[in-house]
Amino acid sequence: MRLLLLNPNTSRDITDLITEAARSVAPASVELTSVTADRGVPYIATRAEAVIGAGVALEILAEREGQYDAAIVAAFGDPGLGAARELFSVPIVGMAEAGMLTACMLGGRFAIVTFAEALGPWYRECVAMHRLDARCAGVLTLDNAFRSVGDVQNERADMLVELARRAVEEHGADVVVLAGAPLAGLARKVRDRIEVPIVDCVAAAVLQAVTLATLNPRAPAAGSFKRPMPKESIGLAKPLADWIGHR
């Protein structure tokens, strides 16, 4: 099975983190390919940056079409996820959706804990997009500056653990979702310091992608996610333009 791990951020440090977290849970039979966006921002933190990342993600998926059995959009907030599912027939998994749905299988309500205050509004909108408002106990963020996004989980581990404990004690969370690609792999390091289940979104996305690819669902020929009719375009990257045009 071939799995594409797509980082729509431009930081290769983040790609290394998510790749390590993915390999720690992927079955031996899975061939994992990681790709980093070649333009955009080091880490997506706003609505505008998410739109930019979504476009790049679609280009990468089109460029590598036929080379993977499932793909993961490895940025919390799932930039471009709906569009990717509309265009491509293989399973496309969003890191945020996978983490939150996994959390729903472990408890009644989950809290999202992340490392930057700027991420809060976009993450709340992500919860609403996936219709999980009623299951979300809150989005808790740190407001402290950090030195390096690639090392933020080590730099802020103790503060993130304390924030997770607050989510449980003050917000009634049954499960904590550690949100953001830069936090990939942190859950297994701090799981014994927090008294409820902790979800690593990359690990959840990998295992859900493997499950969906194994189930081998048919491509939709009806419904809102059936592939759109061919359309001409101007100025798009050729693989994406060809895919949109059914060429």
Rosetta blueprint (number, residue, H / E / L):
1 M L
2 R E
3 L E
4 L E
5 L E
6 L E
7 N E
8 P L
9 N L
10 T L
11 S L
12 R H
13 D H
14 I H
15 T H
16 D H
17 L H
18 I H
19 T H
20 E H
21 A H
22 A H
23 R H
24 S L
25 V L
26 A L
27 P L
28 A L
29 S L
30 V L
31 E E
32 L E
33 T E
34 S E
35 V E
36 T E
37 A L
38 D L
39 R L
40 G L
41 V L
42 P L
43 Y L
44 I L
45 A L
46 T L
47 R H
48 A H
49 E H
50 A H
51 V H
52 I H
53 G H
54 A H
55 G H
56 V H
57 A H
58 L H
59 E H
60 I H
61 L H
62 A H
63 E H
64 R L
65 E L
66 G L
67 Q L
68 Y L
69 D L
70 A E
71 A E
72 I E
73 V E
74 A L
75 A L
76 F L
77 G L
78 D L
79 P L
80 G L
81 L H
82 G H
83 A H
84 A H
85 R H
86 E H
87 L H
88 F L
89 S L
90 V L
91 P L
92 I E
93 V E
94 G E
95 M H
96 A H
97 E H
98 A H
99 G H
100 M H
101 L H
102 T H
103 A H
104 C H
105 M L
106 L L
107 G L
108 G L
109 R L
110 F E
111 A E
112 I E
113 V E
114 T E
115 F L
116 A L
117 E H
118 A H
119 L H
120 G H
121 P H
122 W H
123 Y H
124 R H
125 E H
126 C H
127 V H
128 A H
129 M H
130 H L
131 R L
132 L L
133 D H
134 A H
135 R H
136 C E
137 A E
138 G E
139 V E
140 L E
141 T E
142 L L
143 D L
144 N L
145 A L
146 F L
147 R L
148 S L
149 V H
150 G H
151 D H
152 V H
153 Q H
154 N H
155 E H
156 R L
157 A H
158 D H
159 M H
160 L H
161 V H
162 E H
163 L H
164 A H
165 R H
166 R H
167 A H
168 V H
169 E H
170 E H
171 H H
172 G L
173 A L
174 D L
175 V E
176 V E
177 V E
178 L E
179 A L
180 G L
181 A H
182 P H
183 L H
184 A L
185 G L
186 L H
187 A H
188 R H
189 K H
190 V H
191 R H
192 D H
193 R H
194 I L
195 E L
196 V L
197 P L
198 I E
199 V E
200 D E
201 C H
202 V H
203 A H
204 A H
205 A H
206 V H
207 L H
208 Q H
209 A H
210 V H
211 T H
212 L H
213 A H
214 T H
215 L H
216 N L
217 P L
218 R L
219 A L
220 P L
221 A L
222 A L
223 G L
224 S L
225 F L
226 K L
227 R L
228 P L
229 M L
230 P L
231 K L
232 E L
233 S L
234 I L
235 G L
236 L L
237 A L
238 K H
239 P H
240 L H
241 A H
242 D H
243 W H
244 I H
245 G L
246 H L
247 R L
